[in-house]
Amino acid sequence: MARNYRQEYDRYQGTSAQKKRRAGRNAARRKMIASGQASVGDGKDVAHKDNNPLNNKSKNIKMEAKKSNRSFKRTKTARRA
């Protein structure tokens, strides 16, 4: 069975809540680039310490390797500091 990307977008990625979260992640990345902590194409992710992409305060975001940022188990509690 092939993956239905149109349906996936309509049901999840296209919802207003997910669009706001994606915009928050993009804003955090732009903020890190502007501050000089990240560069375009560096292969790293911007990690939100409290796991909330809408909270882009300087104390809540940090640069992290893609592997470590995407490998921890997601929970409702705050993640490692």
C-alpha positions as CSV (number, residue, x, y, z in Angstrom):
1,M,0.0,0.0,0.0
2,A,1.4,3.4,-1.0
3,R,1.5,6.3,1.4
4,N,-1.2,8.9,0.8
5,Y,0.6,12.2,1.3
6,R,-2.4,14.3,0.4
7,Q,-4.5,12.6,3.1
8,E,-1.7,12.9,5.6
9,Y,-1.4,16.7,5.0
10,D,-5.2,17.2,5.2
11,R,-5.6,15.3,8.4
12,Y,-2.5,16.3,10.3
13,Q,0.1,18.7,8.7
14,G,-2.5,21.0,7.3
15,T,-4.4,21.7,10.5
16,S,-4.1,25.2,12.0
17,A,-2.4,23.9,15.2
18,Q,0.3,22.1,13.3
19,K,0.9,25.1,11.0
20,K,1.4,27.3,14.1
21,R,3.9,24.7,15.6
22,R,5.8,24.6,12.3
23,A,5.9,28.4,12.2
24,G,7.3,28.4,15.8
25,R,10.1,25.9,14.9
26,N,11.0,28.0,11.8
27,A,11.0,31.2,13.9
28,A,13.3,29.6,16.4
29,R,15.8,28.6,13.7
30,R,15.8,32.1,12.2
31,K,16.4,33.5,15.7
32,M,19.4,31.2,16.2
33,I,20.8,32.2,12.8
34,A,20.4,35.9,13.5
35,S,22.2,35.5,16.9
36,G,25.1,33.6,15.2
37,Q,24.6,30.3,17.0
38,A,23.5,28.5,13.8
39,S,24.3,28.7,10.2
40,V,22.4,27.7,7.1
41,G,23.2,24.0,6.2
42,D,25.0,23.2,9.5
43,G,23.1,19.9,9.9
44,K,21.9,20.7,13.4
45,D,18.5,21.2,14.9
46,V,17.2,23.9,17.3
47,A,16.0,22.1,20.4
48,H,13.2,23.4,22.6
49,K,14.1,22.5,26.2
50,D,10.4,22.4,27.3
51,N,9.4,20.6,24.1
52,N,7.1,23.5,23.2
53,P,7.9,24.9,19.7
54,L,5.8,28.1,20.4
55,N,8.1,29.1,23.3
56,N,11.1,30.7,21.6
57,K,12.6,32.5,24.5
58,S,16.4,32.5,24.4
59,K,16.7,30.4,27.6
60,N,14.4,27.7,26.1
61,I,16.2,27.0,22.8
62,K,19.6,25.5,22.1
63,M,21.5,24.0,19.2
64,E,21.7,20.2,19.2
65,A,22.8,17.4,16.8
66,K,19.9,16.1,14.7
67,K,20.4,12.6,16.1
68,S,20.1,13.6,19.8
69,N,17.3,16.0,19.2
70,R,15.1,13.5,17.4
71,S,15.9,10.4,19.4
72,F,14.6,11.1,22.9
73,K,11.2,9.7,23.9
74,R,8.5,12.4,23.8
75,T,6.6,12.9,27.0
76,K,4.3,15.6,28.4
77,T,6.9,16.4,31.1
78,A,9.8,18.8,30.4
79,R,12.8,17.1,28.8
80,R,16.4,17.1,29.9
81,A,17.9,20.6,30.5
